[in-house]
Amino acid sequence: MEAPAPGAAQDAATQDAHSEARRRLDAYTYLSAPERLEHVAIMRVFCGTLLADLSVSEVMAKLRQAGGPAAGLDADTLTVRLEQLVRWGNLLRSSHTLKASSISEYQRSRSRYQLSKLGERVQRDADGVLAEADAAREVSNELLALVERGLRELAELVTALGGIEPQDGLERVSTLFVQFTEFADSIRDFYAYLGQVLARYDLDSAEYQGFKELLLDYVEAITEDVAFRAPRISAALDTLWPHVPGLLARLDAHAQGLTGLSPQGDGRLETRVQRSRGRELTDWEGLRGWFSDTDGQGSQVDQLRDATLRALQSLLANAKRMLRSATGEMSRRRDLLRLARWFDEAAPQDAHDIAVAAFGLYGARHLGIPPATDEVVPAYTSWWTGPVVEVPVALRERGSRAQRGRSSAVEDHSVQKQRLREAARERAAARAAAANELRSASGRFAEVRLTSAALGLLLELLATALGNAQLRRRAGTDREGTTGFDLEQAQSEDAELGIRLTVRRTGARCVLHSADGDLLLDDLELEIGRTSSDAADGDAEVSVS
């Protein structure tokens, strides 16, 4: 029998993981079903008991006693709801042995249900969301001082001679992580509420005043305390970190918890076990990453500081909006609310008249937003058949054309700058090498073959020299009986390369050989040398013709 291919085994494992994730997500279905209020009431009945299995009649009695949307359910409808919760995984059918004194009692009590682990967790989270989702949760700032003290004392005991007692270490670790988890959760909930308030653009003066005091006083106190204690906690963790694996091994040897319970006595369980906080190395890595930058992505303390800065920027933006509203510069919130009330109270025909008076649209077919530049829309085109014009969100929702939101981050051009610097250095090195080649080849151009770079530099200097030259008429006539001209001040130089070229007319020919071909200079003499600053060092000029 052939073994399955590695790829097939991996695909099967991935499919199993997706199926398990889909099964767990099905437990949230009852919260969005049309009968969700009845489902929530039923789940609260089961969450109010521990290890209890309930029949349909018992659930019905508890629902009627509690009142609410599910109090009027009959037995058949309630059975349908319970069976649906079983299919979603929130409830389980009980395996409890039934003792009935009559057939009718057996028929009424044969279906019993109990709460599943996943269903209890989902309902507990749902109740928390319904009870405290919109509330501003206070930050348990005093717990941070307890975390610092606990880490410092734990580090002293672990590093002491003989180490820490296992039971004492277990109590300290559990207490430490309970305190840290509560503090981290309160921080996360508070800043989530803060972001919800910051998203509002319609704060009035009273709300703005209260929110300003919240930011300037409460948030500032939180960030200052965290900034003060974070270095101390990080230092204590650095001291404790090398001893964490040994500490965890010692705690496991002292109290294994559920991992030590096994029917076979081999230390294994068939189901996964969720350890207490602080009993795994990943818990300590999360604690350390909250206060220290361990992965190069920044710590949670850095994120807290950035979030506070963004909150202050949003507060400043609201202050600017309110100032502009007071001066009538941009926001017309109060006027728009009054206009909306007029529209709400007006009859249909009056509403049309108000719209004409307020906006002056009359029979206009298009808004004042131009379409794309490559689209030409005739004036007679109807809205039904014309192209769609994208209206910005700020204009559509707030009637403002001003740009909103955070400024985009400045693009990092360091890589491009480094590449340009390297290219510039390479070009400078190539030109310096070409200048050295011209100076070394001076006086024997007929014997050497110049490179392309050297010839290019020579032509560059020659063009500049001829451009700087002045013609002077010679006295008398030449051999052909014509009057000639001499070149004056036909020079060019490059101070960076330390090379200078002088051109004179001599009547002879000069041939330069290069990789790109031969250059014939008729009736010209080239004089190559160093610049005046370099010539002072003792280098003599060389003439070639």
VOTOR-682557 format. One record per residue (C-alpha): chain; x, y, z; residue number from 1; residue in one letter. Coordinates in Angstrom, 1 decimal. Each point is the difference from the previous one (the first is absolute). Last residue first. Layout:
BEGIN
   chaine     east    north       up   num   residu
        A        X        Y        Z   NUM        a
...
//
This chain:
BEGIN
   chaine     east    north       up   num   residu
        A     51.1     67.6    -32.2   545        s
        A      0.7     -0.8      3.6   544        v
        A      1.2      2.3      2.8   543        s
        A      0.7     -1.1      3.5   542        v
        A     -0.4      2.1      3.1   541        e
        A      2.3     -0.4      2.9   540        a
        A     -1.1     -1.3      3.4   539        d
        A      1.8      1.7      2.8   538        g
        A     -2.7      0.4      2.6   537        d
        A     -0.9      3.5     -1.4   536        a
        A     -1.4     -1.7     -3.0   535        a
        A     -2.8     -1.5      2.1   534        d
        A     -1.3      3.4      1.0   533        s
        A      0.5      1.4     -3.5   532        s
        A     -1.9     -2.9     -1.6   531        t
        A      1.9     -2.9     -1.4   530        r
        A      1.2     -0.5     -3.5   529        g
        A     -1.1     -0.8     -3.5   528        i
        A      1.2      2.2     -3.0   527        e
        A     -1.8     -0.9     -3.2   526        l
        A      1.2      1.3     -3.3   525        e
        A     -2.4      0.6     -2.9   524        l
        A      0.4      0.3     -3.8   523        d
        A     -2.2     -3.1     -0.6   522        d
        A     -1.1     -2.0      3.0   521        l
        A     -0.6     -3.6     -1.1   520        l
        A     -1.8     -2.3      2.5   519        l
        A      0.3     -3.7     -0.5   518        d
        A     -2.7     -2.5      1.0   517        g
        A     -2.2     -0.8      3.0   516        d
        A      2.7     -2.0      1.9   515        a
        A      2.3      3.0     -0.5   514        s
        A      2.9      1.3     -2.2   513        h
        A      0.8      3.7     -0.1   512        l
        A      1.4      1.5     -3.1   511        v
        A      1.5      3.6      0.0   510        c
        A      0.7      1.8     -3.3   509        r
        A      2.3      3.0     -0.4   508        a
        A     -0.7      3.6     -0.9   507        g
        A      0.7      1.2      3.5   506        t
        A     -3.3      1.4      1.4   505        r
        A     -0.2     -0.2      3.7   504        r
        A     -2.3     -1.8      2.6   503        v
        A      0.6      0.0      3.7   502        t
        A     -1.5     -2.8      2.3   501        l
        A      0.1      0.0      3.8   500        r
        A     -0.4     -2.9      2.4   499        i
        A     -0.4      0.0      3.8   498        g
        A     -3.1     -2.3      0.0   497        l
        A     -1.9      2.3      2.4   496        e
        A      1.3      3.2     -1.6   495        a
        A     -0.9     -1.0     -3.5   494        d
        A      1.7      2.1     -2.7   493        e
        A     -0.6      1.7     -3.3   492        s
        A      2.3      2.1     -2.1   491        q
        A     -0.2      1.7     -3.4   490        a
        A      1.2      3.4      1.4   489        q
        A      1.1      1.2     -3.5   488        e
        A     -0.4     -2.0     -3.2   487        l
        A      1.9      1.2     -3.1   486        d
        A     -1.5      1.0     -3.3   485        f
        A      1.4     -0.2     -3.5   484        g
        A      0.2      2.3     -3.1   483        t
        A      0.3     -1.8     -3.3   482        t
        A      2.9     -0.3     -2.4   481        g
        A      0.1     -3.8      0.1   480        e
        A      3.2      0.0      2.1   479        r
        A     -1.5      2.4      2.6   478        d
        A     -0.6      3.7     -0.3   477        t
        A      1.2      3.0      2.1   476        g
        A     -1.0      0.8      3.6   475        a
        A     -2.3     -2.6      1.5   474        r
        A     -3.6      0.9      0.8   473        r
        A     -1.0     -0.8      3.6   472        r
        A     -2.9     -2.4      0.8   471        l
        A     -1.2     -0.3      3.7   470        q
        A     -0.4     -3.4      1.7   469        a
        A     -2.4     -0.8      2.8   468        n
        A     -2.2     -2.2     -2.1   467        g
        A      3.1     -1.7     -1.5   466        l
        A      1.1     -0.8      3.6   465        a
        A     -3.4     -1.3      1.0   464        t
        A     -0.2     -2.3     -3.0   463        a
        A      3.5     -1.3      0.6   462        l
        A     -0.7     -0.7      3.7   461        l
        A     -3.0     -2.1     -0.8   460        e
        A      1.8     -1.7     -2.9   459        l
        A      2.8     -0.9      2.4   458        l
        A     -2.5     -1.3      2.6   457        l
        A     -1.7     -2.2     -2.6   456        g
        A      3.4     -1.3     -1.3   455        l
        A      1.0     -1.0      3.6   454        a
        A     -3.4     -1.7      0.6   453        a
        A      0.1     -1.9     -3.3   452        s
        A      3.5     -1.3      0.7   451        t
        A      3.1      1.4     -1.6   450        l
        A      2.4     -2.0     -2.2   449        r
        A      3.6      0.8      0.6   448        v
        A      3.0      0.5     -2.3   447        e
        A     -1.1      3.1     -2.0   446        a
        A     -1.2      1.6      3.2   445        f
        A      3.6     -0.1      1.4   444        r
        A      0.5      3.5      1.6   443        g
        A     -3.0     -0.3      2.2   442        s
        A     -1.1     -3.6      0.8   441        a
        A      0.4      0.3      3.7   440        s
        A     -1.9      3.3      0.2   439        r
        A     -2.8     -1.4     -2.2   438        l
        A     -0.2     -3.2      2.0   437        e
        A     -0.1      1.9      3.3   436        n
        A     -2.9      2.1     -1.3   435        a
        A     -1.9     -3.1     -1.1   434        a
        A      0.5     -1.6      3.4   433        a
        A     -1.3      3.2      1.7   432        a
        A     -3.0     -0.1     -2.4   431        r
        A     -0.8     -3.6      0.9   430        a
        A      0.4      0.6      3.7   429        a
        A     -2.4      3.0     -0.2   428        a
        A     -2.5     -2.1     -1.9   427        r
        A      0.2     -2.8      2.5   426        e
        A     -0.4      2.4      2.9   425        r
        A     -3.1      1.5     -1.7   424        a
        A     -1.5     -3.4     -0.5   423        a
        A      0.6     -0.9      3.7   422        e
        A     -1.6      3.3      1.1   421        r
        A     -3.0     -0.6     -2.2   420        l
        A     -0.5     -3.5      1.4   419        r
        A      0.3      1.4      3.6   418        q
        A     -2.5      2.7     -0.8   417        k
        A     -2.4     -2.6     -1.5   416        q
        A      0.3     -2.2      3.1   415        v
        A     -0.5      3.0      2.3   414        s
        A     -3.1      1.2     -1.8   413        h
        A     -2.5     -0.7      2.8   412        d
        A     -3.4      1.5     -0.9   411        e
        A     -1.3      2.5      2.5   410        v
        A     -3.0     -1.4      1.8   409        a
        A     -3.4      1.1     -1.3   408        s
        A     -1.7      2.7      2.0   407        s
        A     -2.8     -1.3      2.2   406        r
        A     -3.6      0.5     -1.0   405        g
        A     -1.8      2.9     -1.7   404        r
        A      0.4      2.0     -3.2   403        q
        A     -2.5      2.9     -0.1   402        a
        A     -2.9     -0.3     -2.5   401        r
        A     -2.5     -0.1      2.8   400        s
        A     -3.7     -0.8     -0.3   399        g
        A      0.2     -2.5      2.8   398        r
        A     -1.1     -3.3     -1.4   397        e
        A      0.3      0.4     -3.7   396        r
        A      2.7      2.6      0.0   395        l
        A      2.2     -1.8      2.4   394        a
        A     -0.7     -3.3     -1.7   393        v
        A      1.1      1.3     -3.4   392        p
        A     -2.6     -0.3     -2.8   391        v
        A      0.9     -2.4     -2.8   390        e
        A     -1.8      0.9     -3.2   389        v
        A     -2.0     -2.7     -1.7   388        v
        A     -0.4      0.3     -3.7   387        p
        A     -3.3      1.1     -1.5   386        g
        A     -3.0     -2.3     -0.7   385        t
        A     -2.2      0.7      3.0   384        w
        A      1.3      3.4      0.7   383        w
        A     -1.1      1.1     -3.4   382        s
        A      2.3      1.4     -2.7   381        t
        A     -1.3      3.3     -1.5   380        y
        A      3.1      2.0      1.1   379        a
        A      2.3     -2.3     -2.0   378        p
        A      2.5     -2.0      2.0   377        v
        A      3.6     -0.1     -1.4   376        v
        A      2.1     -2.5      1.8   375        e
        A      3.8      0.0     -0.2   374        d
        A      0.4      2.6      2.8   373        t
        A     -2.0     -2.2      2.4   372        a
        A     -3.2      1.6      1.3   371        p
        A     -0.1      3.5      1.5   370        p
        A     -1.7      0.3      3.4   369        i
        A     -2.5      2.9      0.2   368        g
        A     -2.9     -2.4     -0.1   367        l
        A     -1.8     -0.9     -3.3   366        h
        A     -3.6      0.3     -1.3   365        r
        A     -0.8      3.4      1.3   364        a
        A     -3.8      0.8      0.0   363        g
        A      0.0      2.2      3.1   362        y
        A      3.3     -0.6      1.9   361        l
        A      0.0      3.2      2.0   360        g
        A      1.1     -1.9      3.2   359        f
        A     -2.1      1.5      2.7   358        a
        A     -2.8      1.7     -1.9   357        a
        A     -0.4     -2.8     -2.5   356        v
        A      0.1     -2.6      2.8   355        a
        A     -2.5      2.0      2.0   354        i
        A     -2.4      0.1     -2.9   353        d
        A      0.3     -3.7     -0.6   352        h
        A     -0.7     -0.6      3.7   351        a
        A     -3.0      2.2     -0.2   350        d
        A     -1.4     -2.2     -2.7   349        q
        A      0.5     -3.2      2.1   348        p
        A     -1.3      1.5      3.3   347        a
        A      2.6      1.4      2.4   346        a
        A      0.8     -1.3      3.5   345        e
        A      3.0     -2.1     -0.9   344        d
        A      1.3      2.5     -2.5   343        f
        A     -0.2      2.8      2.5   342        w
        A      1.8     -2.2      2.6   341        r
        A      2.8     -0.7     -2.6   340        a
        A      0.3      3.8     -0.6   339        l
        A      0.4      0.6      3.8   338        r
        A      2.6     -2.8      0.1   337        l
        A      1.9      1.5     -2.9   336        l
        A      0.0      3.4      1.6   335        d
        A      1.5     -1.4      3.2   334        r
        A      2.6     -2.0     -1.8   333        r
        A      1.2      2.8     -2.3   332        r
        A      3.6     -0.9      0.1   331        s
        A      2.5      1.9     -2.2   330        m
        A      0.8      3.6      0.7   329        e
        A     -3.1      1.0      2.0   328        g
        A      2.2      1.5      2.8   327        t
        A     -1.5     -2.4      2.7   326        a
        A      0.2     -2.9     -2.4   325        s
        A      3.6      0.7     -0.8   324        r
        A      0.8      0.0      3.7   323        l
        A     -1.9     -3.3      0.5   322        m
        A      1.8     -1.7     -2.9   321        r
        A      3.4      1.2      1.3   320        k
        A     -0.9     -1.5      3.4   319        a
        A     -1.1     -3.2     -1.6   318        n
        A      3.3     -0.3     -1.8   317        a
        A      1.9      0.7      3.2   316        l
        A     -1.8     -2.8      1.7   315        l
        A      0.9     -2.3     -2.9   314        s
        A      3.6      1.0      0.4   313        q
        A     -0.2     -0.8      3.7   312        l
        A     -1.4     -3.4     -0.7   311        a
        A      2.7     -0.7     -2.6   310        r
        A      2.6      0.9      2.6   309        l
        A     -1.6     -2.3      2.6   308        t
        A     -0.1     -2.9     -2.6   307        a
        A      3.7      0.6     -0.7   306        d
        A      0.9     -0.2      3.7   305        r
        A     -2.1     -3.2      0.4   304        l
        A      1.7     -1.5     -3.0   303        q
        A      3.4      0.7      1.5   302        d
        A     -1.1     -1.7      3.3   301        v
        A     -1.3     -2.9     -2.0   300        q
        A      3.5     -0.5     -1.3   299        s
        A      1.4      0.8     -3.4   298        g
        A      0.2     -2.2     -3.1   297        q
        A      3.7     -0.9      0.4   296        g
        A     -0.8     -3.4      1.5   295        d
        A      0.8      0.5      3.7   294        t
        A     -1.0      3.6      0.5   293        d
        A     -0.6      0.0      3.8   292        s
        A     -3.0      0.6      2.2   291        f
        A     -2.7     -2.0     -1.7   290        w
        A      2.5     -2.3     -1.6   289        g
        A      1.2     -1.2      3.4   288        r
        A     -3.5     -1.0      1.1   287        l
        A     -0.7     -1.7     -3.4   286        g
        A      3.3     -1.9      0.3   285        e
        A     -1.0     -1.0      3.6   284        w
        A     -3.3     -1.4     -1.2   283        d
        A      1.8     -1.8     -2.9   282        t
        A      2.2     -1.8      2.6   281        l
        A     -3.1     -1.7      1.4   280        e
        A     -1.1     -0.2      3.6   279        r
        A     -0.6      3.8      0.3   278        g
        A     -3.7     -0.1     -0.7   277        r
        A     -1.5     -3.3      0.9   276        s
        A      0.3     -2.7     -2.6   275        r
        A     -2.6     -0.8     -2.6   274        q
        A      0.0     -3.7     -0.4   273        v
        A     -0.6     -1.8     -3.3   272        r
        A     -1.8     -3.3      0.1   271        t
        A      1.4     -3.5      0.0   270        e
        A      2.0      0.6      3.1   269        l
        A      3.6     -1.0      0.6   268        r
        A      2.0     -0.6      3.2   267        g
        A      0.5     -3.7     -0.5   266        d
        A     -2.3     -1.1      2.8   265        g
        A     -2.4     -1.6     -2.4   264        q
        A     -3.0      1.8      1.5   263        p
        A      1.8      3.3     -0.3   262        s
        A      0.1      3.0      2.3   261        l
        A      3.4      1.7      0.1   260        g
        A     -0.8      2.5     -2.8   259        t
        A     -3.1      1.0      1.9   258        l
        A      2.1      1.7      2.7   257        g
        A      3.7     -0.9     -0.1   256        q
        A      0.8      1.3      3.5   255        a
        A      3.5     -0.3      1.5   254        h
        A      1.8     -1.4     -3.1   253        a
        A     -1.9      2.6     -2.2   252        d
        A      1.1      2.8      2.4   251        l
        A      3.7     -1.1     -0.2   250        r
        A     -0.2     -0.2     -3.8   249        a
        A     -1.5      3.4     -0.2   248        l
        A      2.7      1.5      2.3   247        l
        A      2.8     -1.7     -2.0   246        g
        A     -1.4      1.4     -3.3   245        p
        A     -0.4      3.5      1.7   244        v
        A      3.6      0.2      1.4   243        h
        A      1.6      1.8     -2.9   242        p
        A     -2.9      2.5     -0.1   241        w
        A      0.0      1.1      3.6   240        l
        A      2.6      2.8     -0.2   239        t
        A     -1.3      1.2     -3.4   238        d
        A     -3.6     -0.2      1.4   237        l
        A      1.0      2.2      3.0   236        a
        A      1.6      2.5     -2.4   235        a
        A     -3.1      0.1     -2.2   234        s
        A     -2.2      0.6      3.0   233        i
        A      2.2      2.9      1.1   232        r
        A      0.0      1.5     -3.5   231        p
        A     -3.8     -0.3     -0.3   230        a
        A     -0.7      1.6      3.4   229        r
        A      0.4      3.7     -0.8   228        f
        A     -1.3     -0.2     -3.6   227        a
        A     -3.0     -2.0      1.2   226        v
        A     -0.7      2.6      2.8   225        d
        A      0.4      2.9     -2.4   224        e
        A     -2.2     -1.6     -2.6   223        t
        A     -2.8     -0.6      2.5   222        i
        A      0.1      3.4      1.6   221        a
        A      0.0      1.7     -3.4   220        e
        A     -3.0     -2.1     -1.0   219        v
        A     -2.0      1.1      3.1   218        y
        A      0.9      3.7      0.1   217        d
        A      0.5      1.4     -3.5   216        l
        A     -2.1     -2.6     -1.8   215        l
        A     -3.0     -0.1      2.4   214        l
        A      0.1      3.7      0.5   213        e
        A     -0.2      0.5     -3.8   212        k
        A     -2.8     -2.5     -0.2   211        f
        A     -2.1      1.9      2.5   210        g
        A      0.6      3.3     -1.8   209        q
        A     -0.7     -1.6     -3.4   208        y
        A     -3.3     -1.4      1.3   207        e
        A     -1.1      3.4      1.3   206        a
        A      1.1      1.8     -3.2   205        s
        A     -1.7     -2.4     -2.4   204        d
        A      1.7     -3.0     -1.5   203        l
        A     -1.1     -0.6     -3.6   202        d
        A      3.1     -1.6     -1.5   201        y
        A     -0.2     -3.2      1.9   200        r
        A      2.8     -2.5     -0.7   199        a
        A      1.8      1.2      3.1   198        l
        A     -2.8     -1.3      2.2   197        v
        A      0.3     -3.6     -1.4   196        q
        A      3.8      0.3      0.2   195        g
        A     -0.2      0.8      3.7   194        l
        A     -2.3     -3.0      0.6   193        y
        A      2.6     -2.2     -1.6   192        a
        A      2.7      1.7      2.0   191        y
        A     -1.9     -0.8      3.2   190        f
        A     -0.6     -3.7     -0.9   189        d
        A      3.7     -0.6     -0.9   188        r
        A      1.3      1.6      3.2   187        i
        A     -2.5     -1.9      2.1   186        s
        A      1.0     -3.3     -1.7   185        d
        A      3.7      0.7      0.6   184        a
        A     -0.6      0.8      3.7   183        f
        A     -2.1     -3.1      0.6   182        e
        A      2.5     -2.2     -1.8   181        t
        A      2.9      1.5      2.0   180        f
        A     -1.7     -0.5      3.4   179        q
        A     -1.0     -3.6     -0.8   178        v
        A      3.5     -0.6     -1.4   177        f
        A      1.7      1.1      3.2   176        l
        A     -2.4     -1.9      2.3   175        t
        A      0.6     -3.2     -1.8   174        s
        A      3.7      0.4     -0.1   173        v
        A      0.1      0.9      3.8   172        r
        A     -2.1     -2.9      1.0   171        e
        A      2.0     -2.5     -2.0   170        l
        A      3.3      1.4      1.2   169        g
        A     -1.1     -0.3      3.6   168        d
        A     -1.1     -3.6     -0.6   167        q
        A      3.3     -0.8     -1.8   166        p
        A      2.3      1.6      2.7   165        e
        A      2.3      2.4     -1.7   164        i
        A      3.6     -0.5     -0.8   163        g
        A      2.7     -1.6      2.1   162        g
        A      2.2      3.1      0.1   161        l
        A     -2.0      3.0     -1.2   160        a
        A     -0.6      0.6     -3.8   159        t
        A     -3.6     -1.3      0.2   158        v
        A     -0.8      1.9      3.2   157        l
        A      1.4      3.3     -1.2   156        e
        A     -1.7     -0.4     -3.4   155        a
        A     -3.3     -0.8      1.6   154        l
        A      0.2      3.1      2.2   153        e
        A      0.7      2.2     -2.9   152        r
        A     -2.7     -1.6     -2.2   151        l
        A     -2.6      0.3      2.8   150        g
        A      0.9      3.7      0.7   149        r
        A     -0.3      1.0     -3.6   148        e
        A     -3.2     -1.9     -0.5   147        v
        A     -1.5      1.6      3.2   146        l
        A      1.0      3.4     -1.3   145        a
        A     -1.8     -0.8     -3.3   144        l
        A     -3.1     -1.2      1.9   143        l
        A     -0.5      3.6      1.3   142        e
        A     -0.8      1.1     -3.5   141        n
        A     -3.1     -2.1     -0.3   140        s
        A     -1.3      2.1     -2.9   139        v
        A     -3.6      0.9      0.3   138        e
        A     -2.4     -1.3     -2.6   137        r
        A     -2.0      2.5     -1.9   136        a
        A     -3.3     -1.7     -0.7   135        a
        A     -1.2     -0.7     -3.6   134        d
        A      0.7     -3.8      0.0   133        a
        A     -0.7     -0.5      3.7   132        e
        A     -3.2     -2.1      0.4   131        a
        A     -0.7     -1.3     -3.5   130        l
        A      3.7     -0.7     -0.7   129        v
        A      0.5     -1.8      3.3   128        g
        A     -3.2     -2.0     -0.5   127        d
        A      1.3     -1.1     -3.5   126        a
        A      3.4     -1.0      1.5   125        d
        A     -1.7     -2.2      2.6   124        r
        A     -2.3     -1.4     -2.7   123        q
        A      3.0     -0.9     -2.2   122        v
        A      1.9     -1.7      2.8   121        r
        A     -3.0     -2.0      1.3   120        e
        A     -0.7     -1.2     -3.6   119        g
        A      3.6     -1.1     -0.5   118        l
        A      0.0     -2.0      3.2   117        k
        A     -3.4     -1.6     -0.8   116        s
        A     -3.1      0.5      2.2   115        l
        A     -2.3     -2.8      0.8   114        q
        A     -3.2     -1.4     -1.6   113        y
        A     -2.6     -2.5      0.9   112        r
        A     -2.5     -1.7     -2.4   111        s
        A     -1.7     -3.0      1.7   110        r
        A     -1.8      2.2      2.5   109        s
        A     -3.5      0.4     -1.3   108        r
        A     -0.2     -3.4     -1.7   107        q
        A      1.4     -1.6      3.1   106        y
        A     -2.6      1.7      2.2   105        e
        A     -2.8     -1.2     -2.3   104        s
        A      1.3     -3.5      0.2   103        i
        A      0.0     -0.1      3.7   102        s
        A      2.3      0.0      3.0   101        s
        A      3.0      1.3     -1.9   100        a
        A      3.7     -0.4      0.8    99        k
        A      2.2      1.4     -2.7    98        l
        A      3.7     -0.7     -0.1    97        t
        A      1.9      3.3     -0.9    96        h
        A      1.6     -0.1     -3.5    95        s
        A     -1.0      3.6     -0.6    94        s
        A     -0.3      1.3     -3.5    93        r
        A      2.5      2.8     -0.5    92        l
        A     -0.6      3.8     -0.3    91        l
        A      1.9      2.7     -1.8    90        n
        A      1.2     -2.2     -2.9    89        g
        A     -2.1      1.6     -2.8    88        w
        A     -2.0     -3.3     -0.4    87        r
        A     -0.7      0.0      3.7    86        v
        A     -1.2      3.6     -0.1    85        l
        A     -2.4     -1.0     -2.7    84        q
        A     -1.3     -2.9      2.1    83        e
        A     -0.6      2.4      2.8    82        l
        A     -1.9      2.5     -2.2    81        r
        A     -2.2     -2.8     -1.5    80        v
        A     -0.7     -1.3      3.5    79        t
        A     -1.0      3.5      1.1    78        l
        A     -2.5      0.2     -2.9    77        t
        A     -1.6     -3.3      1.0    76        d
        A     -0.1      0.7      3.7    75        a
        A     -1.6      3.4     -0.3    74        d
        A      2.0      3.3      0.0    73        l
        A     -1.6      2.9      1.9    72        g
        A      2.9      0.8      2.3    71        a
        A      2.5      0.2     -2.9    70        a
        A     -0.2      3.8     -0.5    69        p
        A      0.4      0.8      3.7    68        g
        A     -1.2     -1.6      3.2    67        g
        A      2.4     -1.7      2.5    66        a
        A     -2.6     -2.3      1.5    65        q
        A     -1.4     -0.8     -3.4    64        r
        A      3.4     -0.8     -1.3    63        l
        A      0.8     -2.2      3.1    62        k
        A     -3.2     -2.0     -0.5    61        a
        A      0.6     -0.5     -3.7    60        m
        A      3.6     -1.2      0.7    59        v
        A     -1.4     -2.5      2.5    58        e
        A     -2.7     -1.2     -2.4    57        s
        A      2.5     -0.5     -2.8    56        v
        A      2.4     -2.0      2.2    55        s
        A      3.0      1.3      1.7    54        l
        A      3.5     -1.4      0.5    53        d
        A      2.0      1.6      2.8    52        a
        A      3.8      0.1      0.2    51        l
        A     -0.1      3.6      1.3    50        l
        A     -3.1      2.1     -0.4    49        t
        A     -0.7      3.7     -1.0    48        g
        A      1.7     -0.6     -3.3    47        c
        A     -2.8     -2.4     -1.0    46        f
        A     -2.7      2.7      0.6    45        v
        A      2.1      2.6     -1.6    44        r
        A      0.1     -2.2     -3.2    43        m
        A     -3.7      0.0     -0.1    42        i
        A     -0.3      3.8      0.2    41        a
        A      2.7      0.4     -2.6    40        v
        A     -1.9     -2.4     -2.4    39        h
        A     -3.3      1.9      0.5    38        e
        A      1.7      3.3     -0.8    37        l
        A      1.8     -1.5     -3.0    36        r
        A     -3.3     -1.2     -1.6    35        e
        A      1.0      1.6     -3.4    34        p
        A      3.4     -1.6      0.2    33        a
        A      3.1      2.3      0.6    32        s
        A      0.9     -1.1      3.6    31        l
        A     -1.1     -3.6     -0.7    30        y
        A      2.8     -0.3     -2.6    29        t
        A      2.9      0.6      2.4    28        y
        A      0.4     -3.8      0.7    27        a
        A      0.4     -0.5     -3.8    26        d
        A      3.4      1.7      0.4    25        l
        A      1.3     -3.0      1.9    24        r
        A     -1.1     -2.4     -2.7    23        r
        A      1.5      2.2     -2.8    22        r
        A      3.4      0.0      1.9    21        a
        A     -0.1     -3.8      0.3    20        e
        A     -0.8     -0.4     -3.7    19        s
        A      2.8      2.4     -0.9    18        h
        A      2.5     -1.9      2.1    17        a
        A     -1.2     -3.3     -1.6    16        d
        A      0.5      1.4     -3.4    15        q
        A      3.5      1.2      0.8    14        t
        A      0.9     -3.5      1.4    13        a
        A     -1.4     -1.6     -3.2    12        a
        A      2.0      2.4     -2.1    11        d
        A      3.2     -0.9      1.9    10        q
        A     -0.6     -3.7     -0.3     9        a
        A     -0.6      0.4     -3.8     8        a
        A      3.2      1.9     -0.3     7        g
        A      2.0     -2.5      1.9     6        p
        A     -1.3     -2.9     -2.2     5        a
        A     -2.0     -2.6      1.7     4        p
        A      1.8     -3.3      0.9     3        a
        A     -0.3     -2.9     -2.4     2        e
        A     -1.5     -3.3      1.1     1        m
//
